[in-house]
């Protein structure tokens, strides 16, 4: 098997491989069927499972490219960026590509106005900030990932 790529003869092979991914706990599969999505993505993208976890997250059952992978590909394709701020209260950077320049920022105050920071409503209809944004480090990473992914989608 070249580069540890996934080889499957049929869907039942992919399902078996996907189930192994789910039960291993190694690939971040949180729900049934996500291992199959991971296996199918590896096969169609011609990447190994380890390359998958370095490139994608599984969000709501779908592969989504990680911000650090997006940034690396952006730089490989000639993009440039300068970090202005990266704290739990603000992420700010300047991105450039092909003569276009974009200054992007997102503060924690602004993020709290968006639905993505909140979990599902409780039985009383209230929503609280997701647990993963409760710590300053995780908040900092989320703010940074949001400006990176949005800016690169605009420029590249």
C-alpha positions in Angstrom: 0.0 0.0 0.0 1.7 3.2 -1.3 1.8 6.0 1.3 -0.6 4.0 3.5 -3.6 5.0 1.3 -6.9 3.3 1.9 -7.7 0.6 -0.6 -11.2 -0.8 -0.6 -12.9 -3.1 -3.1 -16.4 -2.1 -2.2 -18.6 -0.1 0.3 -18.5 -3.0 2.8 -14.7 -2.6 3.0 -15.1 1.2 3.6 -17.7 0.5 6.3 -15.4 -1.9 8.0 -12.4 0.5 7.8 -14.7 3.3 9.0 -15.9 1.3 12.0 -12.3 0.7 12.9 -11.6 4.4 12.8 -14.6 5.1 15.1 -13.7 2.4 17.7 -10.0 3.4 17.7 -10.8 6.8 19.2 -7.8 8.1 17.4 -9.4 10.1 14.6 -12.0 12.2 16.5 -15.1 10.4 15.3 -17.8 11.3 17.8 -20.8 9.7 16.1 -21.6 6.6 14.1 -20.9 7.0 10.4 -18.1 9.6 10.8 -15.5 6.8 10.4 -17.0 6.0 7.0 -16.9 9.7 6.0 -13.2 9.7 7.1 -12.5 6.6 5.1 -14.3 7.9 2.0 -12.5 11.3 2.2 -9.1 9.5 2.5 -9.8 7.4 -0.5 -11.1 10.2 -2.7 -8.4 12.7 -1.7 -5.7 10.0 -1.9 -4.4 10.8 1.6 -3.6 8.6 4.5 -5.7 8.6 7.7 -2.8 10.5 9.5 -2.8 13.1 6.7 -6.5 13.4 7.2 -6.3 14.3 10.9 -3.6 16.8 10.1 -5.7 18.4 7.4 -9.4 18.0 8.5 -11.8 18.1 11.4 -15.1 16.3 11.3 -17.7 18.9 12.1 -21.4 18.0 12.0 -20.5 14.8 10.2 -18.6 16.5 7.4 -14.9 17.0 6.8 -13.8 20.6 7.3 -10.3 21.8 6.5 -8.3 22.8 9.6 -7.3 26.5 9.7 -3.6 25.6 10.1 -3.8 23.4 7.0 -5.6 26.2 5.1 -2.9 28.7 6.1 -0.1 26.3 5.1 -1.6 25.8 1.6 -2.2 29.5 1.3 1.5 30.2 1.9 2.5 27.4 -0.5 0.4 29.2 -3.2 2.1 32.5 -2.6 0.0 34.0 0.1 1.5 36.0 3.0 0.2 36.9 6.4 1.2 38.9 9.5 -0.2 38.2 12.9 -1.3 41.5 14.6 -3.0 40.0 17.7 -3.8 36.5 18.9 -5.3 36.5 22.4 -8.4 35.1 24.1 -10.0 38.5 23.5 -9.0 39.2 19.8 -7.5 37.7 16.7 -6.2 40.1 14.1 -4.0 39.6 11.1 -3.2 41.0 7.6 -3.4 38.6 4.7 -2.0 39.2 1.2 -2.2 37.4 -2.1 -1.9 38.4 -5.8 -1.9 42.1 -4.9 -5.0 41.9 -2.7 -4.6 42.8 1.0 -7.1 42.0 3.7 -7.0 43.0 7.4 -9.2 40.7 9.4 -10.1 40.7 13.1 -12.6 39.1 15.4 -13.0 39.9 19.0 -14.6 37.7 21.7 -17.3 40.3 22.2 -18.2 40.1 18.4 -18.0 36.3 18.4 -20.6 36.2 21.3 -23.1 37.8 18.9 -22.8 34.8 16.5 -24.6 31.5 16.9 -21.5 29.3 16.5 -20.3 30.0 20.1 -23.4 28.6 21.7 -24.6 25.1 22.3 -28.2 23.9 21.8 -31.0 25.5 23.7 -31.8 23.9 27.1 -35.4 22.9 28.1 -36.0 26.6 29.1 -34.9 27.9 25.7 -31.7 29.3 27.0 -28.3 28.9 25.3 -24.9 29.0 27.0 -21.5 29.4 25.5 -20.1 26.0 24.4 -17.8 24.4 27.0 -14.9 24.4 24.5 -14.8 28.2 24.5 -14.9 28.5 28.3 -11.1 28.6 28.5 -8.9 31.5 27.3 -6.6 29.2 25.2 -9.5 27.5 23.4 -11.2 30.9 22.8 -7.9 32.2 21.3 -7.6 29.3 19.0 -11.2 29.6 17.8 -10.9 33.3 17.1 -7.7 32.7 15.2 -9.2 29.8 13.2 -12.2 31.9 12.3 -10.2 34.8 10.8 -7.8 32.5 9.0 -10.5 30.4 7.3 -12.7 33.4 6.4 -9.8 35.5 5.1 -8.3 32.7 3.0 -11.7 31.9 1.5 -12.0 35.5 0.5 -8.5 35.8 -1.0 -7.7 32.3 -2.3 
